[in-house]
Amino acid sequence: MSYSKWTTRLHALARPMTRCATVAALMLTVLPATQAADPLPAPTGPVILTVSGNVEVTNTPEGAAFDRQMLTDLGIAEIRTSTPWTDGVVTFGGVLGRTVLERVGADGTLILASALNDYTVEVPMSDFMDYDVMLAMELNGEEMQVSDKGPLWIVYPRDDVPALQDRKLHERWVWQLKALKIQ
């Protein structure tokens, strides 16, 4: 077979592979947006978190309402860290904040995090996107109750990232978290 026939055949074989690679790349860019656009089911249990503001996916007029099971269904992670409010290193279980934000299609730079007692603090969205900041539901394997900073507590992986040990960040560790408003 001559060189020109060989290269012609090789190019003919490569074209479908190039198209497949292009389609695969396109799918990878579309799939994350598709997950956020999937409808959010209605909560069947007590609502423990509402995400409002600049969100794409909602299930109530107020925003995206989550019960405990809905948060659990997003995937549970663990963080082992010390805190200024607990003794020694403890284990938190919960959903990563970025996972919740991605699920509702949050778009913004600032989050107003509010507690049951209406304590509200501004948290840069970059905290959730750059670090494994958790919405903790469990402490040392036990479901957190309102009496022990639950049902949700914003927890930073401070032992893994020395920059997160800064006292200035303590105000962002909102316990008894009830709402996130995306701005």
Legacy VTK file of the C-alpha trace (Angstrom):
# vtk DataFile Version 3.0
C-alpha trace
ASCII
DATASET POLYDATA
POINTS 183 float
0.000 0.000 0.000
1.364 3.399 -0.940
2.033 6.085 1.631
-0.743 8.357 0.317
-3.333 5.527 0.475
-2.133 4.678 3.990
-2.517 8.277 5.245
-5.911 8.635 3.515
-7.115 5.490 5.277
-5.683 6.642 8.609
-7.446 10.012 8.334
-10.731 8.265 7.478
-10.423 6.141 10.613
-9.481 9.141 12.774
-12.487 11.304 11.805
-15.090 9.233 13.721
-12.767 9.074 16.743
-12.339 12.852 16.650
-16.123 13.256 16.488
-16.519 10.859 19.448
-13.949 12.795 21.464
-15.716 16.065 20.642
-19.090 14.640 21.690
-17.582 13.238 24.899
-16.016 16.610 25.762
-19.321 18.343 25.079
-21.177 15.879 27.319
-18.723 16.469 30.156
-19.374 20.205 30.014
-23.156 19.736 29.868
-23.609 16.996 32.487
-22.841 19.089 35.605
-25.348 21.723 34.486
-27.901 18.990 33.799
-27.644 17.709 37.377
-28.393 21.173 38.742
-31.315 21.510 36.329
-32.886 18.191 37.396
-36.072 18.844 39.366
-35.656 18.895 43.129
-38.199 16.650 44.837
-40.422 17.987 47.577
-39.269 17.217 51.109
-41.176 14.421 52.839
-39.787 15.118 56.308
-39.235 18.275 58.335
-37.323 20.936 56.372
-33.951 21.562 57.987
-32.379 23.772 55.301
-33.650 26.313 52.804
-31.396 27.640 50.045
-32.698 30.807 48.389
-31.552 33.787 46.367
-29.663 33.224 43.126
-30.522 29.548 42.651
-31.655 27.791 39.511
-33.427 24.771 41.042
-36.175 25.195 43.636
-39.047 23.155 45.033
-40.913 25.849 47.001
-41.732 29.522 46.398
-39.053 30.377 49.012
-36.280 28.426 47.263
-34.868 24.939 47.610
-36.083 23.167 50.753
-34.217 20.118 52.046
-35.160 17.568 54.648
-32.501 15.379 56.262
-32.961 12.515 53.803
-32.602 14.806 50.786
-29.275 16.060 52.127
-28.155 12.518 52.907
-29.056 11.470 49.359
-26.569 14.039 48.012
-23.766 12.003 49.573
-22.304 11.900 53.052
-18.712 12.905 53.733
-16.635 12.885 56.921
-14.313 15.461 58.398
-12.075 14.774 61.386
-11.018 18.046 62.953
-10.704 19.946 66.176
-12.874 22.976 66.833
-12.821 25.773 69.384
-16.166 24.422 70.714
-15.400 20.702 71.120
-12.790 18.696 73.017
-10.001 17.273 70.873
-10.434 15.941 67.369
-13.998 14.918 66.542
-15.655 13.349 63.508
-18.358 15.221 61.640
-20.619 13.602 59.084
-22.670 15.537 56.588
-22.903 16.860 53.076
-20.288 19.126 51.548
-21.578 22.658 51.115
-20.393 22.799 47.506
-22.513 19.717 46.729
-25.666 21.482 47.944
-24.763 24.665 46.049
-24.112 22.730 42.847
-27.381 20.792 43.236
-29.460 23.971 43.337
-27.432 25.725 40.646
-26.277 28.493 42.992
-24.716 31.498 41.282
-23.116 34.207 43.362
-20.122 35.285 45.386
-21.619 35.672 48.852
-23.808 33.515 51.066
-25.842 34.755 54.003
-25.897 31.864 56.469
-28.673 32.074 59.081
-29.217 30.111 62.274
-32.421 29.189 64.089
-31.881 32.148 66.453
-31.590 34.460 63.375
-27.833 34.899 63.778
-26.696 35.712 60.226
-23.203 35.997 58.839
-21.730 36.562 55.399
-19.689 33.654 54.063
-17.780 33.973 50.791
-19.027 31.375 48.324
-15.374 30.618 47.624
-15.111 29.043 51.100
-17.536 26.321 50.005
-15.991 25.907 46.565
-12.304 25.987 47.566
-12.458 23.899 50.760
-14.381 20.859 51.961
-16.686 22.985 54.114
-19.411 20.717 55.444
-23.000 21.078 56.508
-22.555 18.637 59.389
-25.507 16.546 60.554
-23.613 14.156 62.813
-21.014 14.534 65.523
-19.033 11.389 66.374
-21.673 9.240 64.684
-24.628 10.755 66.548
-27.316 12.817 64.822
-26.932 16.413 65.939
-29.928 17.879 67.740
-30.791 21.550 68.235
-29.498 21.227 71.809
-26.029 20.278 70.510
-25.578 22.725 67.603
-27.767 20.802 65.129
-29.506 19.880 63.061
-26.852 21.463 60.789
-23.525 23.056 61.588
-21.164 24.689 59.075
-17.819 22.988 59.745
-14.461 23.909 58.206
-11.683 21.308 57.783
-9.414 23.438 59.937
-6.935 20.712 60.884
-6.306 19.901 57.196
-5.838 23.519 56.095
-3.828 25.695 58.524
-5.186 28.922 56.957
-8.657 27.888 58.196
-7.503 28.017 61.838
-7.712 31.816 61.768
-9.923 33.146 64.603
-11.512 35.559 62.121
-13.271 32.572 60.529
-14.963 31.457 63.768
-18.043 33.582 63.062
-18.650 31.529 59.892
-19.074 28.269 61.817
-22.846 28.712 62.016
-24.508 26.077 64.179
-28.249 25.458 64.201
-28.054 26.467 60.530
-31.464 26.895 58.892
-30.888 28.864 55.677
-28.394 29.872 53.017
-29.196 32.876 50.828
-27.065 33.158 47.696
-26.132 36.651 46.545
LINES 1 184
183 0 1 2 3 4 5 6 7 8 9 10 11 12 13 14 15 16 17 18 19 20 21 22 23 24 25 26 27 28 29 30 31 32 33 34 35 36 37 38 39 40 41 42 43 44 45 46 47 48 49 50 51 52 53 54 55 56 57 58 59 60 61 62 63 64 65 66 67 68 69 70 71 72 73 74 75 76 77 78 79 80 81 82 83 84 85 86 87 88 89 90 91 92 93 94 95 96 97 98 99 100 101 102 103 104 105 106 107 108 109 110 111 112 113 114 115 116 117 118 119 120 121 122 123 124 125 126 127 128 129 130 131 132 133 134 135 136 137 138 139 140 141 142 143 144 145 146 147 148 149 150 151 152 153 154 155 156 157 158 159 160 161 162 163 164 165 166 167 168 169 170 171 172 173 174 175 176 177 178 179 180 181 182
